[in-house]
Amino acid sequence: MVFVLAWKKILNMLNDLRTHLAPYALRKPVSHLVRPLLKRPTVRHAGRMAHVYYEPNRISFSQIYPLFFHAAAIHERHDVALRAFPVSEALAGHSHGGADIIIFQPWFTTDPDRLKATLARLRQQNPEATIAFFDSFAHNDLRLGRHVDPFIDLYVKKSLFRDRSLYQVPRRGDTNLTEYYGDLYGIDQPLVDWETPEAILPKLRTGANFLTAPQFASPLVKTPRLEHTPKIHDIHARMATKGSPWYQAMREAALSAVKSSGAGRILTEGSVPWAEYMREMRAARLCFSPFGYGEICWRDIEAFMTGSVLLKPDMSHLETRPDLYVAGETYLPVKWDFSDLGDVARKALADSERCVAIAETAYERMHIYIAKAGFADDMHYLFTAKQMPQAGNCRDGKAYAKDAPK
């Protein structure tokens, strides 16, 4: 008995070490030392094995990191162990057999023919496995959907349109944002149709977003309540404005709107190191976070973490896990054209009690989700999908409908 307890303690220590070191898989020159550690199973004895093929960039890793952060809960609740490999290994043809679950996370610029060949090989090598395509891309479209659909069982994104039919609507530009802001600012853009197949829609699932990135997850566990600090700025709004035509027009309009909002003390100009940026955010009553190339931005979570009440274009068209965008409870929505930004900001600045309540609610929702390993429960569709029909046996996708997110 003593030996068993000692062995479990050692395994827990090793998993804690893996969790601590996992983010270094992205950092040279130590990445070559850390990546072999991620290839080792998170537990030695589990009912099923999941192979994770991850894209080693900061954006994508925020979607993968909770698998390591909550590895113990995933094993306890689903009897699943994890191994992780850079996706480049799979794309290069390297084989890792013996998987019951495969999580495949390439970048959106990967050649579609290469994607299809790789997924076909993974399916052939692991014919009974559940294959989940993890899409960490900023834009909320399914541009690779038609290429990967024949090979996958699940398609996981950090946010999804509540109305799934919107994924089949051609757009001027290539996304809902390019179309809206291109039209708003008179920018001509070609019509783009991603030809999203009907069969992929029931496979869609909501996965992790920036909340589960390493720089947020650990502090949220350690600090159960929002730490209030003195506020010396009205609005924090440091933002990039350079980019593609629609993006630049949108960001310049956002910057102009916040400068003319009527708030007295606004931070907008220049960039600062991240530590200083977070200190500024803690000292700001409000944080304005317009869209980027997608709706969800790092700045959203940074605002929630620091108690700076989030002002953001209306997010009611999207679902996320957890639901961090509840109007008037966790953030303050503004119109997509920013026409009411000044009014919303002035009302918020005049009601400090309401701002404190919103900030505390947003932080508490994040803390509970991370501290209680909500991710491990939310991903039940992946870890229990073994019981579901394989995609190849159900091309119309109807067998998945009962488990589709509401």
Secondary structure as UniProt FT lines:
FT   HELIX           2..21
FT   HELIX           22..26
FT   TURN            28..30
FT   HELIX           31..38
FT   STRAND          48..54
FT   HELIX           58..69
FT   HELIX           71..78
FT   STRAND          80..86
FT   HELIX           87..91
FT   TURN            92..93
FT   STRAND          101..104
FT   TURN            108..109
FT   HELIX           112..125
FT   TURN            127..128
FT   STRAND          130..135
FT   TURN            143..144
FT   HELIX           145..148
FT   HELIX           149..151
FT   STRAND          154..157
FT   STRAND          160..161
FT   HELIX           164..168
FT   STRAND          171..172
FT   HELIX           176..184
FT   TURN            185..186
FT   STRAND          191..192
FT   HELIX           198..203
FT   STRAND          204..206
FT   HELIX           210..212
FT   HELIX           214..222
FT   STRAND          233..236
FT   HELIX           245..259
FT   STRAND          266..267
FT   HELIX           274..282
FT   STRAND          284..288
FT   HELIX           298..306
FT   STRAND          309..313
FT   TURN            316..317
FT   STRAND          318..319
FT   TURN            328..330
FT   STRAND          331..334
FT   TURN            336..337
FT   TURN            339..340
FT   HELIX           341..349
FT   HELIX           352..371
FT   TURN            372..373
FT   HELIX           374..378
FT   HELIX           380..383
FT   HELIX           385..387
FT   HELIX           391..393
FT   TURN            395..396
FT   HELIX           398..403
//
